[in-house]
Amino acid sequence: MTGRPAPGVLPPTLRAPLGLVAVFAALVVVVLGVRYADDGKPGLVDGWVQPAVDGVRPPWRQVALVLDFLGEPAGSVLPVVATVAGCLLLRRPRLAVLGVAGAGLTVGATTLLKHLAGRTIHGGYLSYPSGHTAFATALALVVALLVSGRLGLGGTAGTLLVLAAALVAGAAMGWAEVALGAHYPTDVLGGWCTALAVIPPTAWLVDRLAEHR
């Protein structure tokens, strides 16, 4: 007697809208990457946004430092473990797999893109796209898919929840990175879009592999 199959990561009602989001996000990543390739200066949009955020003072600087730490290799273990544990406790093993695989692939994609784009900040640090922002957004997408599944949301409601979670997480980490002077605002946008481009197809692949076991 076989057990009940594990719930899928991507409900059928979310596949098409999140697939379109992934395609559009990938295009944004490419366009920004080409625009700022081998550049070491802020662009026009950066010049508008950066002065309002850069150089944040205490106590907000401490908040930015904590967020930044959670995106570092050592600090990132905490949110990943928490996400995976939550998925397993709620009996969503596929989402637990996505939490690890999705975050890893997203960070790997940003690392590769940084070397391809060659954009720098502070005289030599590769900056486009922001890996911290991509990582935070990727985990937020996983958590949002978990919540959406628990609430039985699909279609418009599910898509809005997923995108809202991604926006909040990406904006929070992106603010921290710009405030600390680690990235340009357009680096943050590129990192956010990288996660949106990577997570939906990764989720689809997790479902396909699980169904063919």
N, C-alpha and C positions, 0 to 999 in steps of 0.2 A: 504494500500500500504506500503510495507516494504522498508526501506532505503537500500542503498548500504552497504553491509557488510564491516566492517573495515578490512584493509589489514592485512595479517598474519605477525607474527613476523619472522618466519623462512620460506623463500621461499623454494619450493620443491628442487631446485637445490643446496641449502646449507645444507639441512638436513643430507645427507649422509656424506659429508666431515667433517662437524662440529661434527657429531655424532662420527666419527672415532677419531677426535681430542679429544673429551671428554673422550673416553675410554682410549686412550693412556695417557692423562693427569692424569686420575684417577690412572692408574698403577704407574706413576711416583710418585704421592703423597704417595701411599702406600709403595712403595719401599724405598723412602727417610724416611718416617715415621718409618719403621721397622729398617732401618740402623742407625738412630740417636735416637732411643727410649731411654729415661732415660739417655741421654748423656748431659754433660754440658761443652763440649769442642768443638772447631772448628774442622771440618774434614779436609781431605787432600785438597779438592777443596776450602774450606773456607780459608785455609792457603795460597793458591795461590792468591785468589781474594781480600781478606779482607785488606791486607797491602796497596794495591794500592788505596783503597777507604776510609778506616777508617780515622777519624780525620780530615775531610775537614775543611778548614779555610774560614774566610770571604773573599768575599761576598757570596761564595757558601754555607757556613753554613746557612746563612739566607734563601737561596733558599730551602735547605733541611728541615729547620724548618717549612717553609710555607707548603711544600708538606706533611710533617708529620702531621701538624695540620689538613689538609684537610682529613686525614684518621682517625682522632679522632672523638669520638661521636658528640661533638659540631661542629667541623669543617665540618664533612661529610654531614651535612644538606645542606650546600651550593651547592656542586656538584650534590647531589641527586635532589634537587629542580630545579636546572638549567636543568638537564637532563629530568626530568619529564615535565617541562614547555615547553621545546623544542619539545618533542614528541607530547604534546597536541596541541601546536600551528601549528604543521605540520600534525595534524589530524591522529596521530598514537597512539590511546589510548591503544592498546595492548602493545606497546613498553613502554608506560608510566607505565603500570602495571609491566612489566618486570624490569624496572628501580628500582622500589621499592622492588618487590618480589625477583628479582635476587640478588640485593645487600644484602638484608637481609639474604637470604639463604646462600649466599657465606660467609658472615661474621659469621653466625651461624655455618657453617661447619668448619671454621678455629678455632672457639672457642672450638668446640667439639674435633677436631683433636689435639689441643694443650694439652688437658687433657689426651687424649689417648696416644699420643707420649711421653709426659713428658720431652721433651728436654728443657733445661734451658740455660739462658745466664745471666751473672753477678750474679751468685750465687743463683738463684732461680726464675727468671722471665721466665715463659713459652714462648718459642720462635718459635716453629715449628707447623704449617706454619705461615708465616707473614700475619696477617689480613689486614694490611694497603695495602700491595701489592695486595692481593686478591680483596679488595674493589675497588682499582683504576682500576684494570684489568676488573672487572665485569662491571663497568660503561662505560669503553672504548668499551667493546664488545657491549653494548646496543647502544651507539652512532654510532658505526661502522655499526650495523645492520640498524639503521635509515638512514645513508648516503647511504649504499648499496641499500636499498629499493628505496630511492629517485632517485638514478642514474640508477635504473633498472639493477643492476649488479647481476650476478648469477654465478654458477659454479666456475671456477678457479679465475676469477677476484674478485668476491664477497668474496670468501674464503681468498684470499690473503689480501684484504682490511681489513677484520675482524681480521685476525691474525697479520697484521702489526700494527693496532691500539692497540691490546692487548699487543704486544711486546713493543711498545713505552711507553704506560702507565705503564706497569709492570716494565720496566727498569728504568723509572724516579722515581717511588715511591720506588722501590727496592734499587736504588742508595742512596736515602735519608735515608732509614732505616739502611743500612750498614754504611753509612758515619757517622750517628749519634750514631752508636754502639748499636742500638736497636735489630738488627738481624744479624745472619750469612747469607752469600750469599745463602746457601742451603735452609734456611728458606724462602728467597725471591722466589727461584725457586718453592718451595712447595706451596707458596701462589699464585703464578702466575698460576700454574697448577690446583690449587683448583678452581679458577674462570673458567678456561677453561673446567673443569669437570662439574661444576654446571650450568653455564649459558645455554648451548645448550639444555639439557633436560628440564630446567625450561621454556625456550622459547617454546619448543614443547608442554609442558603441558599447557601453557597460550593459545596457539592456540587451543588445543583440548577442553579446558573448554569453550572458547569463541564460538567455533563452535557448542557446544552442549547446549547452553543456550536456 
